[in-house]
Structures are given as C-alpha cells and as structure tokens.
Amino acid sequence: MQANKKIGVGAVLMETKKGRNPLEIPSARDVYILDALNKGYSQAEVGRFYGLTRQCVHQIKNRWPKLTK
C-alpha cells in the first residue's frame, strides 16, 4: 500500500484510514449467534430468531472464524 499519492504538479496528500476501527471482541448478540451456530442451528434459523437475513448471519460467522467450528 502506498503511503501517499501525488496529485497534479507535485502536490502530495497523505492517505488516511476511513471508517471505524474493527472490533476486537464480538458484541453480545454476535456471541449468541455464534453459539447457536456452534450448537447446530442453521444460519436461516438463527437469522429468523434474531430478525436477520442468513447472509448477515454468514457475515458474522466469517467475521469471527476462531469462534465457530
């Protein structure tokens, strides 16, 4: 990754990181979702219970791979 970019005639802008910092531990809801997945419930079942899509449950599962089977 490049530390800075050149724009036009010699102008240099520093790249800054955008967005919020990633979480180091999952939220309480995510812990319950991961626990349900580890117990054998399907992503669709967990999603229905928590009012989420199975795609959202899949993203949570992929965000915390060390906490899933």
N, C-alpha and C positions, 0 to 999 in steps of 0.2 A: 504494500500500500504506500502510496506516495504521501510524503509529509506536507507538501504544499503544491499549489498549482500556479502556473503562470498564465496571466490573462493580459492580452494586448501587449503593450510595449513595456516590458519589464515589471509590471505590477505583480506582486505576489500576495496571495491570500492564503492564510492558514486554514486547513480543513478542521472542522470541529465535529465532534461526535454528536449526532442528533438522537432524540428520543430519550426515554428514561433508562436508568440503569437496570440491568437484569436482576431479578430476584435471586437470592442465594438459597432460600428455602421456600417450598411451596406454601400457598395460602391454606387455611384450614379446609376450605371447600375442595381444593385440589387434592389434599391428603385423603379426604373421604372418597373422592372419585378414584384415586389410585388404589386405595384399599379395596373398594368394590370391584375394580378390575382384577386385582390380585386374587380375590375370592371366587372369581369365575363368572361374574356377571358380564354380559356383552356390553359393548360400547353403546348400542342403541338403548338397552335397558337402563343403563346409568344415565344416559342423556335424557331419557323421558322422566326419570325420577328428579333430576336436578333442573329440568327445563332447558336443556342444551341440545344442540344437534350432535349427532355422532361424530361429525367432522371436528367439532370443538373438543369433544372428549378425546379424539385422536390426537389433536394438537397438544392437549395437556399431557397425554401419555408420552408423546415424543419429547416434550419439554423437560420431563423428569425421567429419563430412561433408567437411572440407577434405582428408582423406587418401584419399578414394575418388574414383573417376572420376565 
